[in-house]
Amino acid sequence: MTLLNAFLIVLKMSFLGTIAAIIILLIKKIFKNKISASCHYLIWMILLLRLIVPYCPESSVSVYNFFTNHNYGTEEIQSPVINNVGHNDIHSNNIQSGVNPSAQKDLSTSLYSTKDGKQELANKIEPSIFNSLQNQRPYTFSDYTYDSNKDKFQAPYIAAIIWLLGTCLGGLYILWLQVSYSIKISKFELCNDRNITAIYEICRSKMKVRKEIPLVMDTSIKTPSLLGIFYPKILLPSDYVERLTEEEFKFVFMHELSHYKRKDIILRWLLIFLQILHWFNPVIWFAFNIIRQDSEKACDEQVLSYIEPSEYKKYGNTMLKMLDIFSGYNSIYGAAGMIDRKKLITERVKNIVNFKKNYVLWSVAGVVIFSVLAVFLLTNARQPVQEVVKIKYEAEKIIPNTEMGVLGRMKLLSNEHLLTYDMQNRRLMTIDDGGNKKEIHCEGLPQDFRLQLFTADAKDAIYIFDGSAEPKIYVFNLEGEKIKEMQVELKDVDPSEMHAVLQWDMKVDSKGNIYLLIPQLQTQQASTQVFDPEGKHIKTLKSDGYVCVELDAEDNLYTIAWENRIVITKQNPLTGEIFWQYEAENNLSYVRNAAYSKQDQSLYLVELNSNSVSKFDL
């Protein structure tokens, strides 16, 4: 994952988190005094999950659907007939328009220029793909991948560097503070006042806290706090010993032990980590500040559940008294303290004095609110339906009177000659634009070898697959000279499937890695086995349904699978990273062939059950 990838993911999560935070704040405002402080605190967990989990399930009820443009358009347009054009005019890697731009009209009226009553061919594509549109508006996939060849001084990349610097500086600052605090706190003395420790033990027993949490005292401590995840400590200012009564100490200890029971320290550190990642987002900072305040209110509510109603006012008075002797704000990051800003203390005391146990109805309401918000905010928007422009086509012979038998597979070479195989006469040959044929006699093939599967790489090396008992791949140049021969380590292939090699497919990427698509007809599945240039098995990619595959200019693999619906997946076949996946519901039928265009970076799909070609702008 590149720096820009990480930055865009964080930026997206921050945006979604901002929406979630605003909605949560509005809900809290509406139900301010209706639901308990614990419910207010619990609702914030939705925001934290939204900021932690990068991927959530899609839903039609997600609130994020309001921020997604949906495009459901499907368009069908009749294309011209292809009249006796050479195959070098039909090239998926060099799609160009023969139309004068000034002569082009609106898409709905004219797609191609006319001359002498005949329509000129507007696009050049591979033989299996007969036509496509020049000015259509296909859906653009946004997969957050970064092209390292692009200018690294673009604004997004600079923003990513600034974000990384801010994150590193924030992390180093927090680390420095914690190391300083740890060294300082290690020198503090344990509380040896028997009266205080006796009160503390009573509180610990009453609240059923089994863990031994030491009491630490020092004059430099600003306010009582709980600190530490694995080795927690309760910090006490030495000045409080003479100023607080035993009952007031009881309230202090119960508040800090409530923080421990609620695991608030873990949450505090999670907030710090997320705040470092989202340091650029003021809404997240504001929301986190409210979370800390709600944490204190929820802690107060838990303390009140352990004391008598007659003690509520005393607990509030203890907080006011501590505020009077409070010497400053607790600056220890990750600590959970009892005293905070004066305005918040006043609000908390009012809540304590007016505290009443919530009715069952409002407790249920709190759970319902949490559940509804989780459904709306912890789901992503449904991906908009792909706009597919279906192009009707008709075809005529592009190379008439070739005087050959049945042609097998065809592959366009870099010189725009057509590489094909005459299955009847068992001849591998090239054909130029004028229909002139040149046979290729491949030296070294087994006697009576029947060629069923072949392809060519970007350098016009011919790869021929031999599906015998010991599968091999032969590599030849265009003169028929053998370049190399390699054993292929096929994995988990049923011997009965070796008789259906004609239905297999083979691709070769720019590095010489070989991709063998092997349909498993009995199970309606397929596997794409990947081999290195020496034929060694690298990995196997599994797919459900009937499949065809295609490689783009960057060796990304497009898997087009059909099982009740078309599923198109773009992935890095070697690392396994999936960039995106698109599911067509009703607007594509079974795809029998696919071709990639380097020039306009599009994928063309030929459908079996309809006379049309579909173009996907990638």
Secondary structure as GFF3:
##gff-version 3
##sequence-region A 1 618
A	DSSP	alpha_helix	3	30	.	.	.	ID=ss1
A	DSSP	alpha_helix	37	52	.	.	.	ID=ss2
A	DSSP	beta_strand	58	59	.	.	.	ID=ss3
A	DSSP	three_ten_helix	63	67	.	.	.	ID=ss4
A	DSSP	beta_strand	74	82	.	.	.	ID=ss5
A	DSSP	three_ten_helix	87	89	.	.	.	ID=ss6
A	DSSP	three_ten_helix	92	94	.	.	.	ID=ss7
A	DSSP	three_ten_helix	101	103	.	.	.	ID=ss8
A	DSSP	beta_strand	114	115	.	.	.	ID=ss9
A	DSSP	beta_strand	118	119	.	.	.	ID=ss10
A	DSSP	alpha_helix	155	185	.	.	.	ID=ss11
A	DSSP	beta_strand	189	190	.	.	.	ID=ss12
A	DSSP	alpha_helix	194	206	.	.	.	ID=ss13
A	DSSP	beta_strand	215	218	.	.	.	ID=ss14
A	DSSP	beta_strand	225	227	.	.	.	ID=ss15
A	DSSP	beta_strand	233	237	.	.	.	ID=ss16
A	DSSP	three_ten_helix	238	240	.	.	.	ID=ss17
A	DSSP	alpha_helix	246	261	.	.	.	ID=ss18
A	DSSP	alpha_helix	264	277	.	.	.	ID=ss19
A	DSSP	alpha_helix	282	306	.	.	.	ID=ss20
A	DSSP	three_ten_helix	309	311	.	.	.	ID=ss21
A	DSSP	alpha_helix	312	325	.	.	.	ID=ss22
A	DSSP	beta_strand	336	337	.	.	.	ID=ss23
A	DSSP	alpha_helix	342	353	.	.	.	ID=ss24
A	DSSP	alpha_helix	360	377	.	.	.	ID=ss25
A	DSSP	beta_strand	380	381	.	.	.	ID=ss26
A	DSSP	beta_strand	388	395	.	.	.	ID=ss27
A	DSSP	beta_strand	407	412	.	.	.	ID=ss28
A	DSSP	beta_strand	418	422	.	.	.	ID=ss29
A	DSSP	beta_strand	427	431	.	.	.	ID=ss30
A	DSSP	beta_strand	437	440	.	.	.	ID=ss31
A	DSSP	beta_strand	453	456	.	.	.	ID=ss32
A	DSSP	beta_strand	462	466	.	.	.	ID=ss33
A	DSSP	beta_strand	472	476	.	.	.	ID=ss34
A	DSSP	beta_strand	482	487	.	.	.	ID=ss35
A	DSSP	three_ten_helix	495	503	.	.	.	ID=ss36
A	DSSP	beta_strand	505	508	.	.	.	ID=ss37
A	DSSP	beta_strand	514	520	.	.	.	ID=ss38
A	DSSP	beta_strand	525	531	.	.	.	ID=ss39
A	DSSP	beta_strand	537	544	.	.	.	ID=ss40
A	DSSP	beta_strand	546	551	.	.	.	ID=ss41
A	DSSP	beta_strand	557	562	.	.	.	ID=ss42
A	DSSP	beta_strand	566	571	.	.	.	ID=ss43
A	DSSP	beta_strand	578	584	.	.	.	ID=ss44
A	DSSP	beta_strand	591	597	.	.	.	ID=ss45
A	DSSP	beta_strand	602	607	.	.	.	ID=ss46
A	DSSP	beta_strand	612	617	.	.	.	ID=ss47
###
